[in-house]
Amino acid sequence: MKTRIFRVKGNFMMGEKLQPFTKELKAIKKEEVYEKIYSEFGSKHGIGRNRIYIKSIEEISPDEVEDPILKAILEA
């Protein structure tokens, strides 16, 4: 199966404030992206899934990647 790149936009509750986020991830299918986002925010910020609001998930081409770490992985 081919790995694709997705750009995820949404918000999460940090205390009483709603914080926007944009994240680029590699995944095989769109459903996998949800799990990665929930897992990452839960482990890094201690946020429950019910406090993460995903607005959009779109597949992007390698040329559109802005994340420097993901860009370096793709170029390797």
C-alpha angles and dihedrals in degrees: 000000000000122000114231132195122238133189113213123197126186148105137266133196112247105182105310095335129089108226121199120223140185118194133177118210140174115232141149096230138012094250089061090059092062091055093047093051094047092046095047097047091043094053099039100039104019091238123154120232091249089064095055117085116192111201101179143359117194131175112237134189122249088252091062096054113121100174106102094211094050090044091054091049091052093049094049 
